Amino acid sequence: DNGLKARIDFPSQNLAYDDYPNANLLKVAFEDASGNFDTVKVRFNLSEDSYLDKITNYPSPFASRTTFLIDLHSGQGLSAQISVYSIMGNLVRRINTELHVGKNHVEWDGLDQFGNPLPSDHYFYSVAISIEGTVRREFKSGKTIKSGN
């Protein structure tokens, strides 16, 4: 591994969804600095549903801030609301964010909804995803620990 990476972004509105299995073909041709040429072809499906692969946070425990890592494997027109709850079940913070397919990083500064520092404690979180205005509750949730301020 020489550390070289590439990213391909393309609009998904012209792609086929569930009704047409393996209807989408991604063909990538590349050439290295020495003139070596190769082509890779990948057939894939898309789903109109949005699916969270996982949601975690790091670091945990955290002192002042933590990052939620949200893996999303399909969907378009997505936004999310992360709700953070105290151990007593009280909502302490809502974080609204836009999502894309792949890994999403969302930072929480450890503050409540009013910008006040929260005490060291256990906190729980859940995610609600909105697909083009329709809210879909995902059952992905977790626990994080705030230690020291």
PyRosetta script that sets phi, psi and omega in degrees:
from pyrosetta import init, pose_from_sequence

init()
pose = pose_from_sequence("DNGLKARIDFPSQNLAYDDYPNANLLKVAFEDASGNFDTVKVRFNLSEDSYLDKITNYPSPFASRTTFLIDLHSGQGLSAQISVYSIMGNLVRRINTELHVGKNHVEWDGLDQFGNPLPSDHYFYSVAISIEGTVRREFKSGKTIKSGN")
pose.set_psi(1, 120.7)
pose.set_omega(1, -179.4)
pose.set_phi(2, -99.4)
pose.set_psi(2, 6.9)
pose.set_omega(2, 177.3)
pose.set_phi(3, 84.4)
pose.set_psi(3, -1.7)
pose.set_omega(3, 178.0)
pose.set_phi(4, -75.3)
pose.set_psi(4, 137.8)
pose.set_omega(4, -179.3)
pose.set_phi(5, -139.1)
pose.set_psi(5, 159.6)
pose.set_omega(5, 174.9)
pose.set_phi(6, -140.7)
pose.set_psi(6, 154.7)
pose.set_omega(6, 177.1)
pose.set_phi(7, -133.2)
pose.set_psi(7, 138.2)
pose.set_omega(7, 179.1)
pose.set_phi(8, -118.6)
pose.set_psi(8, 122.7)
pose.set_omega(8, 175.3)
pose.set_phi(9, -117.4)
pose.set_psi(9, 136.3)
pose.set_omega(9, 177.4)
pose.set_phi(10, -150.6)
pose.set_psi(10, 150.5)
pose.set_omega(10, 179.7)
pose.set_phi(11, -69.3)
pose.set_psi(11, 143.1)
pose.set_omega(11, -176.6)
pose.set_phi(12, -98.8)
pose.set_psi(12, -1.1)
pose.set_omega(12, -174.7)
pose.set_phi(13, -67.1)
pose.set_psi(13, -21.2)
pose.set_omega(13, -179.5)
pose.set_phi(14, -99.5)
pose.set_psi(14, 11.4)
pose.set_omega(14, -178.9)
pose.set_phi(15, -93.6)
pose.set_psi(15, 152.3)
pose.set_omega(15, 177.9)
pose.set_phi(16, -81.0)
pose.set_psi(16, 146.7)
pose.set_omega(16, -179.8)
pose.set_phi(17, -107.9)
pose.set_psi(17, -158.6)
pose.set_omega(17, -170.6)
pose.set_phi(18, -46.9)
pose.set_psi(18, -32.1)
pose.set_omega(18, -174.6)
pose.set_phi(19, -67.2)
pose.set_psi(19, -15.3)
pose.set_omega(19, -175.7)
pose.set_phi(20, -127.9)
pose.set_psi(20, 85.1)
pose.set_omega(20, -177.0)
pose.set_phi(21, -58.2)
pose.set_psi(21, 134.9)
pose.set_omega(21, 177.5)
pose.set_phi(22, 55.5)
pose.set_psi(22, 28.6)
pose.set_omega(22, -176.7)
pose.set_phi(23, -77.7)
pose.set_psi(23, -18.4)
pose.set_omega(23, -176.6)
pose.set_phi(24, -97.4)
pose.set_psi(24, 133.8)
pose.set_omega(24, 179.4)
pose.set_phi(25, -124.6)
pose.set_psi(25, 124.4)
pose.set_omega(25, 174.3)
pose.set_phi(26, -106.5)
pose.set_psi(26, 120.8)
pose.set_omega(26, 180.0)
pose.set_phi(27, -119.5)
pose.set_psi(27, 121.4)
pose.set_omega(27, -178.8)
pose.set_phi(28, -119.9)
pose.set_psi(28, 124.8)
pose.set_omega(28, 175.3)
pose.set_phi(29, -111.1)
pose.set_psi(29, 137.2)
pose.set_omega(29, -179.3)
pose.set_phi(30, -143.1)
pose.set_psi(30, 156.0)
pose.set_omega(30, -179.7)
pose.set_phi(31, -137.9)
pose.set_psi(31, 134.1)
pose.set_omega(31, 179.4)
pose.set_phi(32, -90.5)
pose.set_psi(32, 178.2)
pose.set_omega(32, -176.0)
pose.set_phi(33, -63.2)
pose.set_psi(33, -22.1)
pose.set_omega(33, 179.9)
pose.set_phi(34, -88.4)
pose.set_psi(34, -1.6)
pose.set_omega(34, 179.5)
pose.set_phi(35, 91.5)
pose.set_psi(35, 5.1)
pose.set_omega(35, 176.8)
pose.set_phi(36, -72.2)
pose.set_psi(36, 133.7)
pose.set_omega(36, -173.5)
pose.set_phi(37, -121.6)
pose.set_psi(37, 142.4)
pose.set_omega(37, 176.5)
pose.set_phi(38, -152.7)
pose.set_psi(38, 161.5)
pose.set_omega(38, 178.7)
pose.set_phi(39, -133.2)
pose.set_psi(39, 138.3)
pose.set_omega(39, 176.6)
pose.set_phi(40, -123.2)
pose.set_psi(40, 134.7)
pose.set_omega(40, 177.0)
pose.set_phi(41, -120.2)
pose.set_psi(41, 134.8)
pose.set_omega(41, 178.9)
pose.set_phi(42, -135.9)
pose.set_psi(42, 125.9)
pose.set_omega(42, 173.1)
pose.set_phi(43, -95.4)
pose.set_psi(43, 141.5)
pose.set_omega(43, -177.5)
pose.set_phi(44, -149.8)
pose.set_psi(44, 162.7)
pose.set_omega(44, 177.4)
pose.set_phi(45, -111.8)
pose.set_psi(45, 154.6)
pose.set_omega(45, 170.8)
pose.set_phi(46, -122.4)
pose.set_psi(46, 152.2)
pose.set_omega(46, 176.2)
pose.set_phi(47, -119.2)
pose.set_psi(47, 143.4)
pose.set_omega(47, 177.3)
pose.set_phi(48, -77.0)
pose.set_psi(48, -11.8)
pose.set_omega(48, 175.6)
pose.set_phi(49, -81.0)
pose.set_psi(49, 159.5)
pose.set_omega(49, 174.8)
pose.set_phi(50, -105.1)
pose.set_psi(50, 133.4)
pose.set_omega(50, -179.6)
pose.set_phi(51, -130.1)
pose.set_psi(51, 126.2)
pose.set_omega(51, 172.4)
pose.set_phi(52, -85.0)
pose.set_psi(52, 122.9)
pose.set_omega(52, 174.0)
pose.set_phi(53, -74.6)
pose.set_psi(53, -47.0)
pose.set_omega(53, 177.5)
pose.set_phi(54, -165.0)
pose.set_psi(54, 160.9)
pose.set_omega(54, 171.0)
pose.set_phi(55, -136.5)
pose.set_psi(55, 127.5)
pose.set_omega(55, 177.6)
pose.set_phi(56, -136.6)
pose.set_psi(56, 174.2)
pose.set_omega(56, 173.2)
pose.set_phi(57, -139.6)
pose.set_psi(57, 151.7)
pose.set_omega(57, 178.9)
pose.set_phi(58, -148.7)
pose.set_psi(58, 146.3)
pose.set_omega(58, -11.0)
pose.set_phi(59, -74.9)
pose.set_psi(59, 161.1)
pose.set_omega(59, 172.6)
pose.set_phi(60, -149.6)
pose.set_psi(60, 116.6)
pose.set_omega(60, 5.9)
pose.set_phi(61, -67.6)
pose.set_psi(61, 158.3)
pose.set_omega(61, 177.5)
pose.set_phi(62, -131.0)
pose.set_psi(62, 155.7)
pose.set_omega(62, -179.1)
pose.set_phi(63, -94.7)
pose.set_psi(63, -50.2)
pose.set_omega(63, -175.9)
pose.set_phi(64, -127.4)
pose.set_psi(64, -26.0)
pose.set_omega(64, 179.7)
pose.set_phi(65, -153.1)
pose.set_psi(65, 153.6)
pose.set_omega(65, 177.9)
pose.set_phi(66, -140.2)
pose.set_psi(66, 160.2)
pose.set_omega(66, -179.5)
pose.set_phi(67, -118.2)
pose.set_psi(67, 126.9)
pose.set_omega(67, 172.9)
pose.set_phi(68, -83.8)
pose.set_psi(68, 131.6)
pose.set_omega(68, 174.7)
pose.set_phi(69, -107.6)
pose.set_psi(69, 116.0)
pose.set_omega(69, -178.1)
pose.set_phi(70, -114.8)
pose.set_psi(70, 114.9)
pose.set_omega(70, 176.7)
pose.set_phi(71, -94.5)
pose.set_psi(71, 120.3)
pose.set_omega(71, -178.4)
pose.set_phi(72, -120.4)
pose.set_psi(72, 123.5)
pose.set_omega(72, -175.5)
pose.set_phi(73, -102.0)
pose.set_psi(73, -6.3)
pose.set_omega(73, 173.2)
pose.set_phi(74, -162.8)
pose.set_psi(74, 166.9)
pose.set_omega(74, 178.1)
pose.set_phi(75, 123.5)
pose.set_psi(75, 160.8)
pose.set_omega(75, 176.3)
pose.set_phi(76, -148.2)
pose.set_psi(76, 154.0)
pose.set_omega(76, -177.8)
pose.set_phi(77, 64.0)
pose.set_psi(77, 46.5)
pose.set_omega(77, -170.4)
pose.set_phi(78, -105.3)
pose.set_psi(78, 138.6)
pose.set_omega(78, 166.8)
pose.set_phi(79, -133.9)
pose.set_psi(79, 158.7)
pose.set_omega(79, -177.4)
pose.set_phi(80, -135.2)
pose.set_psi(80, 154.4)
pose.set_omega(80, 173.0)
pose.set_phi(81, -125.8)
pose.set_psi(81, 117.1)
pose.set_omega(81, 175.6)
pose.set_phi(82, -94.2)
pose.set_psi(82, 124.3)
pose.set_omega(82, 178.1)
pose.set_phi(83, -107.3)
pose.set_psi(83, 128.2)
pose.set_omega(83, -179.9)
pose.set_phi(84, -110.9)
pose.set_psi(84, 130.4)
pose.set_omega(84, -176.1)
pose.set_phi(85, -120.9)
pose.set_psi(85, 148.1)
pose.set_omega(85, 172.9)
pose.set_phi(86, -73.5)
pose.set_psi(86, 171.0)
pose.set_omega(86, 179.0)
pose.set_phi(87, -65.0)
pose.set_psi(87, -20.5)
pose.set_omega(87, 177.5)
pose.set_phi(88, -85.5)
pose.set_psi(88, -2.1)
pose.set_omega(88, 178.3)
pose.set_phi(89, 90.7)
pose.set_psi(89, 6.4)
pose.set_omega(89, 178.7)
pose.set_phi(90, -82.9)
pose.set_psi(90, 135.2)
pose.set_omega(90, 176.1)
pose.set_phi(91, -68.8)
pose.set_psi(91, 123.7)
pose.set_omega(91, -179.8)
pose.set_phi(92, -110.7)
pose.set_psi(92, -22.5)
pose.set_omega(92, -179.0)
pose.set_phi(93, -159.6)
pose.set_psi(93, 141.3)
pose.set_omega(93, 170.2)
pose.set_phi(94, -119.3)
pose.set_psi(94, 133.9)
pose.set_omega(94, 178.7)
pose.set_phi(95, -122.3)
pose.set_psi(95, 119.0)
pose.set_omega(95, 178.0)
pose.set_phi(96, -99.1)
pose.set_psi(96, 136.8)
pose.set_omega(96, -177.9)
pose.set_phi(97, -153.8)
pose.set_psi(97, 158.9)
pose.set_omega(97, 172.7)
pose.set_phi(98, -93.0)
pose.set_psi(98, 146.2)
pose.set_omega(98, 180.0)
pose.set_phi(99, -120.5)
pose.set_psi(99, 156.3)
pose.set_omega(99, 172.6)
pose.set_phi(100, -133.2)
pose.set_psi(100, 163.4)
pose.set_omega(100, 177.5)
pose.set_phi(101, -64.5)
pose.set_psi(101, 133.8)
pose.set_omega(101, -178.2)
pose.set_phi(102, 114.7)
pose.set_psi(102, -154.4)
pose.set_omega(102, -177.9)
pose.set_phi(103, -88.2)
pose.set_psi(103, 129.6)
pose.set_omega(103, 178.1)
pose.set_phi(104, -118.6)
pose.set_psi(104, 134.8)
pose.set_omega(104, 179.3)
pose.set_phi(105, -114.2)
pose.set_psi(105, 121.3)
pose.set_omega(105, -178.7)
pose.set_phi(106, -126.2)
pose.set_psi(106, 121.0)
pose.set_omega(106, -176.7)
pose.set_phi(107, -90.6)
pose.set_psi(107, 140.3)
pose.set_omega(107, 171.7)
pose.set_phi(108, -118.9)
pose.set_psi(108, 126.7)
pose.set_omega(108, -175.7)
pose.set_phi(109, -83.8)
pose.set_psi(109, 6.4)
pose.set_omega(109, 178.3)
pose.set_phi(110, 76.1)
pose.set_psi(110, 10.1)
pose.set_omega(110, -180.0)
pose.set_phi(111, -98.8)
pose.set_psi(111, 158.0)
pose.set_omega(111, 175.6)
pose.set_phi(112, -81.5)
pose.set_psi(112, -174.7)
pose.set_omega(112, -176.4)
pose.set_phi(113, -62.2)
pose.set_psi(113, -22.5)
pose.set_omega(113, -176.9)
pose.set_phi(114, -101.8)
pose.set_psi(114, 6.7)
pose.set_omega(114, 178.8)
pose.set_phi(115, 86.2)
pose.set_psi(115, 11.6)
pose.set_omega(115, 179.2)
pose.set_phi(116, -89.9)
pose.set_psi(116, 141.8)
pose.set_omega(116, 176.7)
pose.set_phi(117, -64.4)
pose.set_psi(117, 137.3)
pose.set_omega(117, 177.3)
pose.set_phi(118, -90.4)
pose.set_psi(118, 149.5)
pose.set_omega(118, 179.9)
pose.set_phi(119, -73.1)
pose.set_psi(119, 163.7)
pose.set_omega(119, 173.9)
pose.set_phi(120, -61.7)
pose.set_psi(120, 128.6)
pose.set_omega(120, -176.8)
pose.set_phi(121, -177.6)
pose.set_psi(121, 180.0)
pose.set_omega(121, 171.9)
pose.set_phi(122, -91.5)
pose.set_psi(122, 139.1)
pose.set_omega(122, 177.3)
pose.set_phi(123, -130.7)
pose.set_psi(123, 149.1)
pose.set_omega(123, 179.3)
pose.set_phi(124, -116.7)
pose.set_psi(124, 150.5)
pose.set_omega(124, 179.1)
pose.set_phi(125, -138.5)
pose.set_psi(125, 155.0)
pose.set_omega(125, 175.2)
pose.set_phi(126, -142.8)
pose.set_psi(126, 166.6)
pose.set_omega(126, -176.5)
pose.set_phi(127, -126.6)
pose.set_psi(127, 134.4)
pose.set_omega(127, 169.8)
pose.set_phi(128, -115.9)
pose.set_psi(128, 130.3)
pose.set_omega(128, -178.7)
pose.set_phi(129, -108.3)
pose.set_psi(129, 136.5)
pose.set_omega(129, 176.2)
pose.set_phi(130, -111.4)
pose.set_psi(130, 122.6)
pose.set_omega(130, 179.8)
pose.set_phi(131, -108.3)
pose.set_psi(131, 105.8)
pose.set_omega(131, -179.3)
pose.set_phi(132, 47.1)
pose.set_psi(132, 47.0)
pose.set_omega(132, 174.7)
pose.set_phi(133, 93.5)
pose.set_psi(133, -13.6)
pose.set_omega(133, 179.9)
pose.set_phi(134, -98.3)
pose.set_psi(134, 119.2)
pose.set_omega(134, -178.0)
pose.set_phi(135, -79.2)
pose.set_psi(135, 133.2)
pose.set_omega(135, 177.4)
pose.set_phi(136, -127.5)
pose.set_psi(136, 118.2)
pose.set_omega(136, -179.4)
pose.set_phi(137, -79.1)
pose.set_psi(137, 121.4)
pose.set_omega(137, 175.1)
pose.set_phi(138, -94.2)
pose.set_psi(138, 148.3)
pose.set_omega(138, -177.5)
pose.set_phi(139, -98.0)
pose.set_psi(139, 34.4)
pose.set_omega(139, 174.8)
pose.set_phi(140, -97.1)
pose.set_psi(140, 127.8)
pose.set_omega(140, 179.3)
pose.set_phi(141, -150.9)
pose.set_psi(141, 173.5)
pose.set_omega(141, -179.3)
pose.set_phi(142, -164.8)
pose.set_psi(142, -174.2)
pose.set_omega(142, -178.0)
pose.set_phi(143, -131.2)
pose.set_psi(143, 143.4)
pose.set_omega(143, 173.4)
pose.set_phi(144, -135.9)
pose.set_psi(144, 160.9)
pose.set_omega(144, -177.1)
pose.set_phi(145, -124.4)
pose.set_psi(145, 127.0)
pose.set_omega(145, 173.3)
pose.set_phi(146, -99.9)
pose.set_psi(146, 126.0)
pose.set_omega(146, -178.6)
pose.set_phi(147, -124.5)
pose.set_psi(147, 125.6)
pose.set_omega(147, 179.1)
pose.set_phi(148, 64.4)
pose.set_psi(148, 154.0)
pose.set_omega(148, -179.6)
pose.set_phi(149, -105.5)
pose.dump_pdb("model.pdb")
